[in-house]
Amino acid sequence: MAQYASIFTPATAPLTLAVLVLPQASILEVASTLDPMRSANRHLGSTAYNWRILSPDGGPVPLTCGIELPASGTIEQATGADALVVIAGFKQTQGATRPLIAALRRAAPRFAMIGGIDAGPWVLARAGLLDGYKATVHWEDFEDMAAAHPNTTLLPDRYVIDRNRFTAGGAAPAHDLMLHLIAQRQGAALARQVAASFLTTPQPASNPQQVASGPHIDPRIANALTRWEARLDSPEPMAATARALGLSPRRLETLFQSALGQSPAAYALTLRLAAARRLVTDTHHPLAEIALRCGFSSQSTLTRAFTRAFGHPPSTLRKSR
């Protein structure tokens, strides 16, 4: 393995990032990547971080919130940057065109490190830039990316740094990653100042992306949700969930009704239907496959449950995309 200059080491020289933003990325992902660097510069009183925004065609990038993000050029104009970061979200398969993938392959050797945010790792994988690496991706894309790119070792972590590659699973993990970068380069004290500026508490890299917890949720409910989210394709009987949590089925029912106003079975169905709706809108998977992946015995079973919940069958939603 060739040597590389990691950006995650103590340094006094300014760091320059080339940030390639694909259409339909989230403004929150962009801000979570850029604003920690801006805040670090503010607290230092000097410029330790520089960045330039790039787009596939060099023009403004339409984001999911409806605004356009100005860009200063294409990836070919990323000369002089220490690292490249690819930020992608919805419709990344449309934004990651063949010319863009080819441009990524050509440009890769110019950077000490390359990273991806949210669906950005999938774009890097399509370019072959994650072969033989450990990485992560947004949890909604995890299963599909694992199947499509078996040469990449996917981890369900918030962010992953492996040699000269770094990846983060979404906006909040990107914020955690950037705080880690600041801590490694300028020290933990500065990283704490930056985190305090945003009233955030950074999460460790190995924490799961989906944390069904919070100050107002019973940890037993959080554990139940975690179990169900990990078993969407093979729903767990409520008695088995209760047993795993050390509860009686009646006590599990009481907890859910009191905290969420629904029975455990109803809430579990809501999770499966939400997953099905994401797959209908965000992928081209056949409806029969989506049904099985979300724990429904057949496409017709999914269609009936989907129509009761949302007022229309999944086929109608797919046609309206």
N, C-alpha and C positions, 0 to 999 in steps of 0.2 A: 504494500500500500504506500503510495507516494506521501511524502510529508506535506503538511499544509500549515498555514498560520491561523490558528484558532482565534476568533474574535472574542471568545469567552475566557480571556486571560487579562491580568492586570496590564494597563496600558496608559500612556500619557498622550500619545498621538491621537488626533481626532479620527473617528470612525465614520465612513461614508457608506450608506446603504442605498442600493438601487431597489426601488419598490415597484414591482410590476403588478398593477391592479387590473383584473379582468372584469368585463361587464357583469353586472348583477352581483358584485361583491357587496358586502354590508359596510355602511359608513362606520359602524361600531368596530369592525375588524380593522379598518384603516386607522381609526383614531387610537385604538388599543396598541397599535404598532408604533405610531408616530409620536403621540403625546407624551409617553414616558421619556422619550429622548428629548423632546422640547422642554419638559419639566426639569430633566437633569441639567440641561444647559443653563436654565434659569437659576437653579440652586447653586451651580458651580460659578456662575458669573462669567462663563467662557464657553466656547463652542467645542464640546467634546463629541458631538454627534451632528452629522450632516445627512441629508437624504434628498433624493429626487424621485418624483413620481413618474412612472412610465406606463404606457398603455399599449395594447397590441398594435394600434395604428398611429400612435403618437398624439391622438386627439383626446378630448374630454371623455371620461369613462362614466357611463350611466350606472348609478348605484341603485340598490333595491329600494331606497327611500324616495327615489324620484329625482334627486339632484344629480348633477354631473360634476365629476372631480377633474379639475384641470390636470393635464400631464405635460411634461417637458420633452417628450420624445418617445421613441420605441426602445426596445431592448438593445438595438444597435448603438444607441447613444449612451449606454451605461458604462462607458469607459471611465476608468479611474476609481470605480466603486470597490470597496473591500468585499462586500457581500451582496448577494441578490436575494430578495424576498418576493415570493409570488403569493398574492392574495386573491383567492377566488371563493365564490359562494355558490349561488344558484346558477343553473345552466352552464356549469363549467365545461361540459362536453361541447357546447356550441362555441364558447369563447376560445377554447383550446384548439384552434384550427391547426391543420397540418403545417402551414407556414410558421405559425407561432412555435409549435413543437420543434420544428427544424431549427428555428432561431435560438431556442433555449439550448439545444444540443451544441450549437456552434459557440454560443456565448459562455457556456458553463466553465471551460478551462480558465476564463479570465478572472474568476472570483475565488477568493480564499475559502469562502463558505457559501452554501446555497440553502435557502429555507423556504418553507411553505406554511401558509396559514389557512385554516378551515378546509376548503376543498383544494387549496394550493398544492398540498402534497400529492393529490391525485394527478394534477397537471404535471408535476415533476416526475411521477412514476410513469406516466404516458411517454415522457421523453427519455425514459430509461435512466433517470438520474437518481433513483432510489434503489436500484438493483443492488442487493447485497447489504442494504442498510436497514437499521431499525428506524421506525417512523411511527407517527400517528396521523390521524385525520379526524374530521368531525364525526361524532358518533353515528350520525344518520347515514354517513357514507362508508362506515367501517366495513360492514359485511361485503358490500359490492366491491370495494377496493381490494379487500383480501382475496376475493375470488378472481379478480381481474389481474392482479399483480402478485403472484405467489413468490416472486423473487425478493419481495420486500417483506420484512418481518414487522407486522403491525402490532402495536401495543395500545391498549385502551387508556393511555396516560394523557394528562393534560398537555404536556409537551415532551418532546424527546430530542436529545442532542446526541448524535452518533458521528464521531469524527468530524468531517467537514459538511455535515448535513444537520439541519435543525427543523423541526416541524411542530406545529401547535394546532390543537383541535378546534379553535374558534376564537371569538373575541376576548373572553375572559382569560383563557389559557395564553393567548398572545400577550396580554398585559402581564401575566405571571412570567412569561419567557423574557420579556423586555426588562422587567425588574431584576431577573436573574442576570441578564447581560450587564446591567448597570452595576450590580453588586460585584460581579466578577471583574469588571474593568476599573471601577472607581471605589469599590468598597461597600459593605453592607449599610453603613451609615447613610450614604447618599441614596441607596435604594429605599431605605425606610422613609427618608424625607419625601421622595417621589411618591411612594405609596400613600403617605399621609396627606399629600396634596390632593389625591383623588379619593381619600377616605376608604381605601381598599386594604384588604389583608391578603397578601399573596399566598397562593396555594403551592405546595410542593409539586414537582414535576410528575411524580408517580401517582398522585391522587387521581381517582377516576374523573372523567369528564362529567358524568351524570351523578350529581350528589343530591339525592332526594332527602335533604335535611334542611334545617333552619331553626331559628329560635322559637318558632311556634308550631312545630310539628313533632309529634310523639316519635321517638326513635324506632319504636316497634312498627309504626306505620311506614316510616322511611325504609326500614329493612324489607317490609313486604313489597313496597314499590320497586325496590332494587331487584328483588327476586323475580318479580313479574316482568320487568323490563328485560331481564336477561333470558327470559323463557317465552318470548312472544310467539315463537313457532310451535311451542308445546305447552299450552297453559297448564299451570299447576292447580290441582284441586284445592279449594279453600281449606279443607281439613288438613292437607299436607302443609300449606302455608302456616296455618295456626300451630301445627305440631312443631315445625321448624323454628318458630318464634317462641316456643314454650307457652303458648296460649291455648285456651279452649276455643273452638269455633264460635261459640256464643260471645266470648270476650273480644275476639277479633271483629265480629260484627258490630259490637257496641262501640269499639274504638273508632271504626270508620264512620258509623252513623253520627257519632258525636263530633268528630273533627272535620269530616268532609261532606256530611249529609247524604251519603250514598252507602250502599252495601259494598263489601269487598268485591263481590262478583261483578257488580255494576261498574265499579271503578276500574277493575282489571279489563273489562270489555272496552271501556273508554280508551285505555292505553292502547289496546290492540287496534281499535278503529282509527285512532289518531296516527298510528304507524302506517296503517293501510292508506290513509288519505295522503300522507307524505309520499309514499311510493307511487301512488296513482299520479300525483301532480309533478313529481320530481324525477321520475324514471320512465323508461319505456318497457318495463317488465310486463309480461302478460298478466292479465287479471287473475288467472288461475294460479300463477306462481305467487302473486301478492297474497292471495287468500291463504296459501299454505304457509308462507313466511310469517303471517300474522295470526296463525293458530286457528284458521277456519278450515273446515273439512273439505270445502269445495268453493268454486266461484259463486255458485248460487247461494250458498250459505252466507258468504261475505256480502253479496248484493242485497240480500234481505236485511241483514243487520245494518249495513251502510245506509240503506234507504230509510230505515226507521230512525237512525241517528241524525242524518243530515238532510233528509227530505228529497233526495235524488239518488239514483244508482251511481256507482263509480264510473261506469261507462260514460255517463253524461258529463261528469267532471273532467274526464280525460279528453273528451271532444272539445271542451271549451277552453283548453289550455292555449 
